[in-house]
Amino acid sequence: MIKRTLYFGNPSYLSLTNAQLVLRLPEVEKNNTVPEHFKKEASASIPIEDIGIVILDHKQITITQALMEALLDNNAALITCDSTHHPTGLMLPLCGNTIQNERFRAQLDATEPLKKQLWAQTISQKIKNQAAMFGSKNIDNSYLVPLYRNVKSGDSDNCEATAAAHYWGNIFNTLPAVSSFKRFREGLPPNNYLNYGYALLRATMARSIVGAGLLPTLGIFHHNRYNAYCLADDLMEPYRPYVDKVVYSIIEEKGINEDIPKEIKSLLLQIPAMDVLMDGEKSPLMNATQRTAVSLVKCFAGEQRKLLYPEFI
């Protein structure tokens, strides 16, 4: 079952009652000009078991310890946003699997040749999905096809960077609202849209990694000493073109904003539920990330040699 992504962008009081997240809006409750029936309708409850991601995007949100405990027990990811309304913090459960110790050991014992092979598979699929993204927008992808077919162990030829330079130099340039796009985290829009979407994708992948009983800090390629989610950054790479697809569609339909209005956020928040093609079947992206994480567990255990990633559609 696909888990729900909940976004809270107003002053709110979030608590736990009968295994349900209960939302109350203090500004509505304290407003004496509002009818009582409207006040009752302004509150809501959602079963904890249905929740996958919670995003807190207002400085006047109060959340109880009991609710946080219940969310983490259900392997939900809790995201907090900064004053610019961009995701800045991520909370995940410390224990997400009953045989976590066994899986930690297999992950820690993984050999360098194995990790290099897994990284080559990851980059090959990422570039393949980038090429498919080009094809879906009638952009010439002939430069990218040979790259994904010739990724060596550990991506020793740095095909990822070569593909990225070409990809970002062409992906948005056909859109009237974009001119001379350059991909920088702190760059001009639509970099802000991409950042928001990638942060949501990262949280989705990190949640799946913890649920599979793996250490999100210990990557197969990324190893920044200050990064607590290196493995999430590894495994999310082939999924990035799905975020690009959503951003492309947003620009086509609504143009570009310096900020990210709620209307745009609501579209980006649909990323975990969007359909992807994996192993010949369509499934929500959130479910696909879980299958990717489990396939990595099997690779570490020596049960299979290939990671399971989605094919771009």
Buried (B, 14 or more C-beta within 10 A) or exposed (E): EEBBBBBBBBBBBBBBEEEBBBBBBEEBBEEEEBEEEEBEEBEEBBEBEBBBBBBBBEEEBEBBEEBBEBBBEBBBBBBBBEEEBEBEEBBBBEEBBEEBEEBBEBBEEBEEEBBBBBBBBBBBBBBBBBBBBBBBBEBEBEBBBEBBEEBBBBBEEEBBEBBBEBBBEBBBEEBEEBEEBEBEEEEBBBBBBBBBBBBBBBBBBBBBBBBBBBBBBBBBBBEEEEBEBBBBBBBBBBBBBBBBBBBBEBBEEEBBBEEBEEEBBEBBBEBBBBEBEBEEEEBBBBBBBBBBBBBBBBBBEEEEEEBBBBBBB
